[in-house]
Amino acid sequence: MFKVHHEPGVNRSSLSGFLDAPGKGLELEHTTISFTREKSSSPSPSLSSSTSPSPSQCILADIPLDIFLEILDRLPHPWVISLALTCKKFYLVVKLFYQKKLALTDRDVASFTMTLQRDIPNVYCCVGCHKLCRLNPRGSWKDQGHRHCSGSSWWDWWDWCSAGSRFSKSEAKLLLWHPSTVEARIPFMDAYLVMNRHFYGSLHGTSLRTLERHVAFEKYIEFNDDISLDPFDWDDYWAMDQRHKCLKMFGQGVLDRKPTGSAAGAFERPWRFSFDYVPRIINDELYIARFHRIDGPMVSWKHFATLLSSIHLPLCDHLEFVAESHGGILIQHIDKPIPLLYVLFDETIIKKGGSCPDCFADYDFSLKRVEDKNEWSLRLSTYHCLGSCRSPSSGAWNHLHSSHSDGSHRCDSNCMEYGYHYGGRARRQCHESTDRVFHHLPLLHFLDSIRDHV
C-alpha cells in the first residue's frame, strides 16, 4: 500500500479521515509522504466494514486511500484532472499522490473539455479549438457565436455533391442553377451539436430539425441544340473551359416565369423539381436520407440528358450521376474512369441502385416515360450514415470525404451488388426507420417523398 507518514491521531483508514484530521486537512504540504508500495499483510479497510453511517456526502471520501489511488491509476488522465476539480480535498490528494503531471497535452485538453460539456448546460465544446462556448439551442451552427472559429479546417464541411470537387465555390454559384448543389453541404459542427443533444439532453445541443431540407419549385427551360454537356476529361483545361461556357449558356435559358409574346412558343410546360433531406438518429448514429424528384415535358432524350448534366444531381462526394446524349446513364467515380453502373435507356422505365465503395452511401434511382402525361419522371434516393459524429476523424465522418477504395470495383452492365461492399446498411436502416418513425411525422411532404421511393 501507500505509506503516509503522519503525526499521531490522524485517521488513515479513509480519505475522509486523512483529510479531515484537525490541523491536517489543509496542511498536507507539510506532511512527509513516500510513494513506496508494499505487499499488504492484512486486508485494507473497506466500505462494507463500516458499522456506522459516514458523515461524508461523497462515497469516494470514505474508501481507503490506497484503493482511491488504485482507482486514479486506472482512470484516463483527463478524467483524473476532472475528478481533482470537483473539490479541494480531491485536488490535494491528486496533487500530492498522483504520479503523473497534471499538465494536459492537446489531446488531453480535447478529451477534458469534451467531458466537461456533458455537465454544463447551454455550453458545447468546439472541436476546432477545444474551447467551451456558449450554445444557442434554438439555432444551427450558423447561429452560434463561435461559428468563425480559427481552428476550422477542411473537415468542417461534408459536401455530398460531386460538384463541390468539380467547381470552386464562386464557379458553382455562377454556373449551377439548381439549389441542391448549395444545400448539399453539412458542417461537421451541425451534426455534432445534433448528436450532443441526443447523447446529453436538450440543453446540450441543437434540434434534429436543423438538418431537414425541403425545396420545391418550377422552372421554364429553353433547350439549345448547340449545347452539349456529355462526359469529358476534367483534366483537359480547354474542355473544362468549353464546359463552363455551355453551363453558363444553359443557365441563361432557365427562367422562373414563362415569357410572354412571341418568345412564349419556345417554352412548353414548366419543369417541376423538389428535394427532401430527412435526418434520423438510429442506434446512436445519424442518418440522412435524400429524395430528389424531376418531372417535366417529354422533350428529346438529348435535351433531357443535357438538363440532368446541368444539375449535377448529388449522390455523394465520390460519385456523380451522368447522362449521355446517345442514351447512356452512368454512375461513375469522380477519380476513376470505370463506371460503377452503366445502362442504356431504351425502355419505358428503369430502376437501378448500388453503393459507394468509399463512403458506403446507398443510392436508388428510377427513370420512366409517363405516357399518359407525356412527361419524363426521375426519382433519385440516397442514404448516408454519418456515424455518432463525436470527432471529425471518426471512421464514418472520415469516410464521407476521403477516398479509401482500392479501385477493385465490380463493374458490369448491371448494378453493383449491395453485399459486395459494405453497402446497403444505410438504405436498410432508413427504410426500417420509415416503418417505425416516419409515419408519425406531421409533415406530409416527407411521407409523400418516402412513399414514392420505398
C-alpha positions as CSV (number, residue, x, y, z in Angstrom):
1,M,0.0,0.0,0.0
2,F,1.0,3.7,0.0
3,K,2.7,4.7,3.2
4,V,1.8,8.1,4.6
5,H,3.9,9.3,7.5
6,H,1.7,11.4,9.7
7,E,1.5,12.6,13.2
8,P,-0.3,10.5,15.8
9,G,-4.1,10.9,15.9
10,V,-4.6,11.2,12.1
11,N,-7.0,8.5,10.8
12,R,-5.6,7.0,7.6
13,S,-8.3,4.4,7.0
14,S,-10.1,6.6,4.5
15,L,-9.8,9.8,2.6
16,S,-12.3,11.5,4.9
17,G,-10.3,10.7,8.0
18,F,-7.0,11.5,6.3
19,L,-8.1,14.9,5.0
20,D,-10.3,16.0,7.8
21,A,-7.9,15.4,10.6
22,P,-7.7,18.5,12.8
23,G,-5.0,20.8,11.6
24,K,-4.0,18.4,8.9
25,G,-6.8,18.6,6.2
26,L,-5.3,21.7,4.6
27,E,-1.7,21.2,5.8
28,L,-0.8,18.3,3.6
29,E,2.1,20.2,2.1
30,H,3.9,19.8,5.4
31,T,3.2,16.0,5.6
32,T,6.1,13.6,4.7
33,I,4.9,11.2,2.1
34,S,6.7,8.2,0.5
35,F,5.5,6.5,-2.6
36,T,6.8,3.1,-1.7
37,R,4.4,0.2,-2.3
38,E,4.4,-2.8,0.0
39,K,2.5,-6.0,-0.1
40,S,-0.3,-5.7,2.3
41,S,-0.2,-8.0,5.3
42,S,-3.8,-7.5,6.1
43,P,-6.9,-6.5,4.0
44,S,-7.4,-2.8,3.7
45,P,-10.4,-1.4,5.4
46,S,-13.3,-1.4,3.0
47,L,-16.6,0.5,2.7
48,S,-18.6,-2.5,3.8
49,S,-16.7,-2.9,7.1
50,S,-18.0,0.4,8.4
51,T,-20.6,-0.1,11.1
52,S,-21.8,3.5,11.4
53,P,-23.1,5.9,8.7
54,S,-20.5,8.0,7.2
55,P,-20.6,11.8,7.9
56,S,-19.3,12.4,4.4
57,Q,-21.7,13.2,1.5
58,C,-19.3,11.6,-1.1
59,I,-18.8,7.9,-1.1
60,L,-15.3,8.3,-2.6
61,A,-14.2,10.1,0.5
62,D,-14.9,7.0,2.6
63,I,-12.8,4.5,0.8
64,P,-9.2,3.7,1.8
65,L,-6.6,6.0,0.4
66,D,-4.7,3.2,-1.3
67,I,-7.8,2.0,-3.1
68,F,-8.6,5.5,-4.1
69,L,-5.1,5.8,-5.6
70,E,-5.5,2.5,-7.4
71,I,-8.7,3.9,-9.0
72,L,-6.7,7.0,-10.1
73,D,-4.2,4.8,-11.8
74,R,-6.9,3.2,-13.9
75,L,-8.6,6.4,-15.0
76,P,-7.8,8.2,-18.2
77,H,-5.6,11.2,-17.5
78,P,-8.3,13.9,-18.3
79,W,-10.7,12.1,-16.0
80,V,-8.3,12.4,-13.1
81,I,-8.0,16.1,-13.7
82,S,-11.8,16.4,-13.8
83,L,-12.0,14.5,-10.5
84,A,-9.4,16.8,-9.0
85,L,-11.5,19.8,-9.9
86,T,-14.6,18.6,-8.1
87,C,-13.4,19.7,-4.6
88,K,-10.4,20.9,-2.7
89,K,-9.8,17.6,-0.9
90,F,-9.6,15.6,-4.1
91,Y,-7.4,18.2,-5.7
92,L,-4.9,17.9,-2.8
93,V,-4.8,14.1,-3.0
94,V,-4.3,14.2,-6.7
95,K,-1.6,16.9,-6.5
96,L,0.3,15.0,-3.7
97,F,-0.1,11.4,-4.7
98,Y,-0.8,11.2,-8.4
99,Q,2.3,10.0,-10.2
100,K,1.7,11.8,-13.4
101,K,1.9,15.5,-14.1
102,L,-1.3,17.5,-14.0
103,A,-0.4,19.3,-17.2
104,L,-2.6,18.3,-20.2
105,T,-1.5,17.6,-23.7
106,D,-3.5,18.9,-26.6
107,R,-5.3,15.5,-26.9
108,D,-6.0,15.6,-23.1
109,V,-7.4,19.1,-23.4
110,A,-9.8,17.9,-26.1
111,S,-10.9,14.9,-24.1
112,F,-11.2,17.0,-20.9
113,T,-13.4,19.7,-22.4
114,M,-15.5,17.1,-24.2
115,T,-16.1,15.6,-20.7
116,L,-16.9,18.9,-19.1
117,Q,-19.5,19.8,-21.7
118,R,-21.7,17.0,-20.5
119,D,-22.3,18.6,-17.1
120,I,-22.6,22.2,-18.1
121,P,-26.0,23.2,-19.7
122,N,-26.1,25.6,-22.7
123,V,-22.4,25.0,-23.4
124,Y,-20.6,22.9,-26.0
125,C,-17.0,22.1,-26.8
126,C,-15.7,23.3,-30.2
127,V,-13.9,20.5,-32.0
128,G,-11.7,23.1,-33.7
129,C,-10.1,24.8,-30.8
130,H,-11.4,22.7,-27.8
131,K,-12.9,25.6,-26.0
132,L,-16.1,25.6,-24.2
133,C,-18.5,28.0,-25.9
134,R,-22.0,29.3,-25.2
135,L,-24.7,27.4,-27.0
136,N,-27.7,28.8,-28.8
137,P,-30.0,25.7,-28.7
138,R,-32.7,27.3,-30.9
139,G,-30.4,27.6,-33.9
140,S,-28.0,25.7,-36.0
141,W,-24.2,26.0,-36.3
142,K,-24.6,29.2,-38.4
143,D,-26.4,30.8,-35.5
144,Q,-23.7,30.1,-33.0
145,G,-21.4,33.0,-31.9
146,H,-18.3,30.7,-32.3
147,R,-19.0,29.7,-35.9
148,H,-16.0,31.6,-37.2
149,C,-13.6,29.6,-35.1
150,S,-10.0,29.9,-36.3
151,G,-9.4,26.2,-35.6
152,S,-11.7,25.2,-38.5
153,S,-10.1,23.0,-41.2
154,W,-11.1,21.1,-44.3
155,W,-13.1,18.5,-42.4
156,D,-15.6,21.2,-41.2
157,W,-17.8,20.6,-44.2
158,W,-19.2,17.5,-45.8
159,D,-20.2,18.2,-49.4
160,W,-22.3,15.4,-50.7
161,C,-22.4,16.6,-54.2
162,S,-19.6,15.9,-56.7
163,A,-19.9,19.5,-58.0
164,G,-18.0,20.5,-54.8
165,S,-15.0,18.7,-56.2
166,R,-15.5,19.9,-59.8
167,F,-16.1,23.6,-59.2
168,S,-14.9,26.3,-56.9
169,K,-17.4,28.0,-54.7
170,S,-17.6,31.0,-57.0
171,E,-17.9,28.9,-60.1
172,A,-20.7,26.8,-58.7
173,K,-22.6,29.9,-57.7
174,L,-22.2,31.3,-61.3
175,L,-22.8,28.1,-63.3
176,L,-25.0,25.7,-61.3
177,W,-28.6,26.9,-61.1
178,H,-30.2,24.0,-59.1
179,P,-30.2,24.8,-55.3
180,S,-29.4,21.2,-54.3
181,T,-25.8,21.9,-55.1
182,V,-25.8,24.6,-52.4
183,E,-27.9,22.7,-49.9
184,A,-25.8,19.6,-50.3
185,R,-23.4,20.7,-47.6
186,I,-23.4,20.0,-43.8
187,P,-20.8,21.4,-41.4
188,F,-19.5,18.8,-39.0
189,M,-20.5,21.1,-36.1
190,D,-24.2,20.9,-37.2
191,A,-24.1,17.1,-37.0
192,Y,-22.0,17.3,-33.8
193,L,-24.4,19.6,-32.0
194,V,-27.4,17.5,-33.0
195,M,-25.8,14.4,-31.6
196,N,-24.8,16.3,-28.4
197,R,-28.5,16.9,-27.8
198,H,-29.2,13.2,-28.4
199,F,-26.5,11.9,-26.0
200,Y,-26.6,14.6,-23.3
201,G,-30.0,16.2,-23.4
202,S,-31.9,19.2,-24.9
203,L,-29.7,21.8,-23.1
204,H,-26.5,20.5,-24.7
205,G,-27.2,20.7,-28.4
206,T,-29.5,21.7,-31.3
207,S,-32.6,20.1,-32.8
208,L,-32.5,17.4,-35.4
209,R,-34.8,19.6,-37.5
210,T,-31.8,21.9,-38.3
211,L,-30.7,19.2,-40.7
212,E,-34.0,18.9,-42.6
213,R,-34.4,20.4,-46.0
214,H,-37.4,20.7,-48.3
215,V,-37.4,22.7,-51.5
216,A,-40.0,22.5,-54.4
217,F,-40.0,24.9,-57.4
218,E,-40.8,25.2,-61.1
219,K,-38.7,26.3,-64.0
220,Y,-39.3,27.1,-67.6
221,I,-36.4,25.8,-69.7
222,E,-35.4,26.7,-73.3
223,F,-33.2,24.0,-74.8
224,N,-30.5,24.7,-77.3
225,D,-29.2,22.0,-79.7
226,D,-25.8,23.7,-79.8
227,I,-25.2,22.9,-76.1
228,S,-23.5,19.6,-75.3
229,L,-22.8,18.5,-71.7
230,D,-21.6,15.0,-72.5
231,P,-18.8,13.5,-70.3
232,F,-15.3,14.8,-70.9
233,D,-11.9,14.8,-69.4
234,W,-11.9,17.1,-66.4
235,D,-8.2,17.4,-66.6
236,D,-8.4,18.9,-70.1
237,Y,-8.4,22.7,-69.5
238,W,-9.7,23.5,-72.9
239,A,-12.6,21.1,-72.5
240,M,-13.2,22.5,-69.0
241,D,-13.5,26.0,-70.4
242,Q,-16.0,24.8,-73.0
243,R,-18.0,23.1,-70.3
244,H,-18.2,26.4,-68.3
245,K,-19.4,28.2,-71.4
246,C,-22.1,25.6,-72.1
247,L,-23.3,25.6,-68.5
248,K,-23.5,29.4,-68.4
249,M,-25.4,29.4,-71.7
250,F,-27.8,26.7,-70.5
251,G,-28.4,28.6,-67.3
252,Q,-29.5,31.6,-69.3
253,G,-32.4,29.6,-70.7
254,V,-33.6,28.6,-67.2
255,L,-36.4,31.0,-66.2
256,D,-38.7,31.4,-63.2
257,R,-41.6,32.5,-65.3
258,K,-42.9,31.7,-68.8
259,P,-42.1,34.5,-71.2
260,T,-45.0,36.3,-73.0
261,G,-45.4,37.3,-76.6
262,S,-43.5,35.7,-79.4
263,A,-40.9,34.1,-77.1
264,A,-43.5,32.0,-75.3
265,G,-43.6,29.5,-78.1
266,A,-40.1,28.2,-77.3
267,F,-41.3,27.0,-73.8
268,E,-43.5,24.1,-73.0
269,R,-45.0,23.3,-69.6
270,P,-42.8,24.0,-66.6
271,W,-40.3,21.5,-65.2
272,R,-41.1,20.6,-61.6
273,F,-38.2,20.0,-59.1
274,S,-38.1,19.1,-55.5
275,F,-35.8,17.6,-52.9
276,D,-36.2,16.5,-49.3
277,Y,-33.5,15.7,-46.8
278,V,-34.7,13.6,-43.9
279,P,-32.4,13.1,-40.9
280,R,-32.9,10.2,-38.4
281,I,-30.9,9.0,-35.4
282,I,-30.9,5.2,-35.4
283,N,-28.9,3.2,-32.8
284,D,-27.0,6.3,-31.7
285,E,-25.9,7.1,-35.3
286,L,-27.0,9.9,-37.5
287,Y,-28.5,9.0,-40.9
288,I,-29.7,11.3,-43.7
289,A,-32.0,10.1,-46.5
290,R,-32.3,12.4,-49.5
291,F,-35.0,12.3,-52.2
292,H,-34.9,14.1,-55.5
293,R,-37.7,14.5,-58.0
294,I,-37.7,15.8,-61.5
295,D,-40.8,15.9,-63.7
296,G,-41.3,17.7,-67.0
297,P,-42.5,17.6,-70.6
298,M,-41.4,14.8,-72.9
299,V,-38.5,16.5,-74.7
300,S,-35.9,14.6,-76.7
301,W,-33.5,12.4,-74.8
302,K,-30.6,14.7,-75.8
303,H,-32.3,17.7,-74.2
304,F,-33.3,15.7,-71.1
305,A,-29.7,14.4,-70.8
306,T,-28.4,18.0,-71.1
307,L,-30.8,19.1,-68.3
308,L,-29.6,16.3,-66.0
309,S,-26.0,17.1,-66.6
310,S,-26.5,20.8,-65.9
311,I,-27.9,19.9,-62.4
312,H,-25.1,17.7,-61.1
313,L,-27.5,15.6,-59.1
314,P,-25.8,14.9,-55.8
315,L,-25.1,11.3,-54.9
316,C,-22.1,11.7,-52.6
317,D,-18.6,13.3,-52.5
318,H,-17.2,10.4,-54.7
319,L,-19.9,9.5,-57.2
320,E,-21.7,11.5,-59.9
321,F,-24.8,10.9,-61.9
322,V,-24.0,11.3,-65.7
323,A,-26.4,11.2,-68.6
324,E,-25.1,10.9,-72.2
325,S,-26.8,12.3,-75.2
326,H,-26.9,8.9,-77.0
327,G,-29.0,7.3,-74.2
328,G,-26.5,6.1,-71.6
329,I,-26.7,6.7,-67.9
330,L,-23.6,6.3,-65.7
331,I,-22.8,6.3,-62.1
332,Q,-19.1,6.9,-62.0
333,H,-16.4,7.7,-59.5
334,I,-15.0,11.2,-59.9
335,D,-11.4,9.9,-59.7
336,K,-11.7,6.7,-61.6
337,P,-12.5,6.2,-65.3
338,I,-14.5,2.9,-64.9
339,P,-18.2,3.5,-64.1
340,L,-19.8,1.6,-61.2
341,L,-23.1,1.5,-63.2
342,Y,-23.8,1.9,-66.9
343,V,-27.2,1.3,-68.6
344,L,-28.8,2.4,-71.9
345,F,-32.2,3.9,-71.5
346,D,-34.2,2.1,-74.2
347,E,-37.2,1.1,-72.2
348,T,-40.3,2.8,-70.7
349,I,-38.9,2.5,-67.2
350,I,-35.6,1.6,-65.5
351,K,-34.8,1.1,-61.8
352,K,-31.3,0.7,-60.6
353,G,-29.3,1.0,-57.4
354,G,-25.9,0.5,-55.7
355,S,-23.5,1.7,-53.1
356,C,-20.4,3.9,-53.0
357,P,-17.2,1.9,-52.3
358,D,-15.7,4.8,-50.3
359,C,-18.3,6.3,-48.0
360,F,-20.8,3.3,-48.4
361,A,-23.7,5.7,-49.3
362,D,-26.5,3.8,-51.0
363,Y,-28.5,5.0,-53.9
364,D,-31.6,4.1,-55.9
365,F,-33.0,5.8,-59.0
366,S,-35.8,5.2,-61.3
367,L,-36.4,6.9,-64.7
368,K,-39.6,6.5,-66.8
369,R,-41.7,7.9,-69.5
370,V,-45.1,8.7,-68.2
371,E,-47.1,8.2,-71.4
372,D,-50.5,9.4,-70.2
373,K,-49.0,12.7,-69.1
374,N,-46.4,12.9,-71.9
375,E,-43.7,13.5,-69.2
376,W,-40.3,12.5,-68.1
377,S,-40.1,11.4,-64.4
378,L,-36.9,10.9,-62.4
379,R,-36.6,9.8,-58.8
380,L,-33.2,9.6,-57.1
381,S,-32.8,8.5,-53.4
382,T,-29.5,8.4,-51.5
383,Y,-28.9,7.2,-47.9
384,H,-26.0,8.2,-45.8
385,C,-24.6,7.1,-42.4
386,L,-22.8,10.0,-40.6
387,G,-22.0,7.9,-37.5
388,S,-22.1,9.2,-34.0
389,C,-20.3,12.5,-35.0
390,R,-18.1,12.6,-31.9
391,S,-15.0,13.5,-33.8
392,P,-14.2,14.6,-37.4
393,S,-11.5,11.9,-37.5
394,S,-14.0,9.2,-36.7
395,G,-14.5,6.4,-39.2
396,A,-18.0,7.3,-40.5
397,W,-17.4,11.0,-41.0
398,N,-13.9,10.5,-42.3
399,H,-15.2,8.1,-45.0
400,L,-17.7,10.8,-46.2
401,H,-15.0,12.9,-47.9
402,S,-12.0,10.6,-48.1
403,S,-11.2,8.0,-50.8
404,H,-10.4,4.6,-49.3
405,S,-11.4,2.3,-52.1
406,D,-8.6,0.3,-53.9
407,G,-10.2,0.6,-57.3
408,S,-11.1,-3.1,-57.5
409,H,-14.8,-2.4,-58.2
410,R,-17.2,-4.9,-59.6
411,C,-18.2,-3.2,-62.8
412,D,-20.6,-4.6,-65.4
413,S,-23.8,-3.7,-67.2
414,N,-25.8,-4.5,-64.0
415,C,-25.8,-2.5,-60.8
416,M,-23.2,-3.3,-58.1
417,E,-24.4,-5.9,-55.7
418,Y,-25.4,-4.4,-52.3
419,G,-23.4,-7.0,-50.4
420,Y,-20.2,-6.7,-52.4
421,H,-19.0,-3.7,-50.5
422,Y,-20.2,-2.5,-47.0
423,G,-23.2,-1.1,-48.8
424,G,-26.9,-1.4,-48.2
425,R,-26.7,-0.8,-44.5
426,A,-27.7,2.9,-44.6
427,R,-30.6,2.2,-47.0
428,R,-31.8,-0.7,-44.9
429,Q,-31.7,1.3,-41.7
430,C,-33.5,4.3,-43.2
431,H,-36.3,2.1,-44.7
432,E,-36.8,0.2,-41.4
433,S,-36.9,3.6,-39.6
434,T,-39.5,4.7,-42.1
435,D,-41.8,1.9,-40.9
436,R,-41.2,2.7,-37.2
437,V,-40.9,6.5,-37.1
438,F,-41.7,8.4,-40.3
439,H,-45.4,7.7,-40.3
440,H,-45.6,9.7,-37.1
441,L,-44.3,12.9,-38.8
442,P,-46.8,15.6,-39.4
443,L,-45.0,16.8,-42.5
444,L,-46.9,15.2,-45.3
445,H,-44.3,16.1,-48.0
446,F,-41.8,13.8,-46.2
447,L,-44.4,11.0,-46.3
448,D,-45.0,11.6,-50.0
449,S,-41.4,11.5,-50.9
450,I,-40.7,8.4,-48.9
451,R,-43.8,6.6,-50.3
452,D,-42.6,7.1,-53.8
453,H,-39.2,5.7,-53.2
454,V,-39.8,2.6,-51.0
